[in-house]
Amino acid sequence: MAKGIKTGGRKEGTQNRLTSEMRSVLKGIIDHELDHLPDHLDKLDDKQRLEFVLRLLPFVLPKVEVISHTTGERWDQYM
């Protein structure tokens, strides 16, 4: 195959059929599990429930980054 020249396969922009089918199947599984999530959480003990919620937090809340002061920077501009 010549470098940079596409000679076969899918046309540009055409979705991979297997990928779209897999996404559809996984979406159905996730939808089903989300419907049953409250029941599953009720069966967990307090420690397991807390660990589960903590693992989901990064998907819901943005991470907070530490902001540090650099030498020579004026503090009064932030107040």
Residue pairs with C-beta under 8 A, 6 or more apart in sequence:
1 7
6 12
10 16
33 40
41 49
41 52
44 52
69 75
